[in-house]
Amino acid sequence: MPAITSTAPGKIILFGEHAVVYGRPAIAAPVEQVRARAVVMAEPGWTPGRVRIQAPDLGREDFLDELPQTDALGLAVRLVLERLGLERPPACTLRISSSIPIAAGLGSGAAISVALCRAFAQFLGAELDAAEVSALAFEVDRIYHGTPSGIDNTVIAYERPVFFVKGQPIQLLQPASPFTIVIGDTGVRSPTALAVGDLRRAWEADPGRYEPLFDAAGDIALAARRWIETGEVDRLGDLMNENQALLCEMGVSSPELDWLVEAARLAGAWGAKLSGGGRGGNMIALVPDELAPEVADSLRQNGAARTIITTIRAGRMPR
Ligand code: MEV
């Protein structure tokens, strides 16, 4: 039996991270330049039911029956078996690799789950649609994030820009014009769960301080949706800057993020903000197309460990 391969993209949050955990709308888009990959190979010589999970980049090799219930990779595999009503799958090896940096706000955990669930289901003879894969990846994301909103698994499983409100049906966005984003990595790793947990404690202690910040971020996401759908994309820059100011007040930015955000603005970006959990990880800058290489250069000169130039395409993105 030939090996089965599935891949899934990274993601950026364009507007509304953190506030989205508290029910406000947010906007996210896939990043095709970085991907997670899962390959499933049959092991015909082994006892049926034996499943090996390899993640060479993480130095991991485990058998499913030896993994604790809390292990994210093991959970993804178990959820697929449960969904398909199987206890003893054909013996196999699942190999995971990814070019998405971990704990950097680019959705590496959700992308690994999506690629793994799709590849394993296909190996077992089932095609799971985007909604099913997204729901499985959400269950796994709870391990990485604690209280995820569901935006990461959604944008990654559908591989399309989304306007997302927690608990509501997915709304795919159709940008009227393409726009260019430069992504800059601070090189500082910061698990999303930490920033989400700290903000939750701060909100519990003083909801009156944080609720207006979440409301304002939600209003920004609503306004941004309009400009994306009418194609007036240069107007998104000011909204990004306003969103960044709110994220600073929420306490999820960092000196490294603030520095790169400022460098992008000085190099000609229309606007810039952190993207994802914050405290480290990646920032994004909305740029006029022709300035993208210059802004990326400036980010690297100002300490970015890596930059990616990505285009959010107009209309329906091919799957
Ligand atoms: C992480 O990409 C976005 C956060 O809003 C967390 C979440 O929505 O689950 C920080």
Residues whose N, C-alpha, C, O or C-beta is under 5 A from the ligand:
A	BS01	MEV	E17 H18 V20 V21 G105 T147 P148 S149 G150 I151 D152 G276 G277
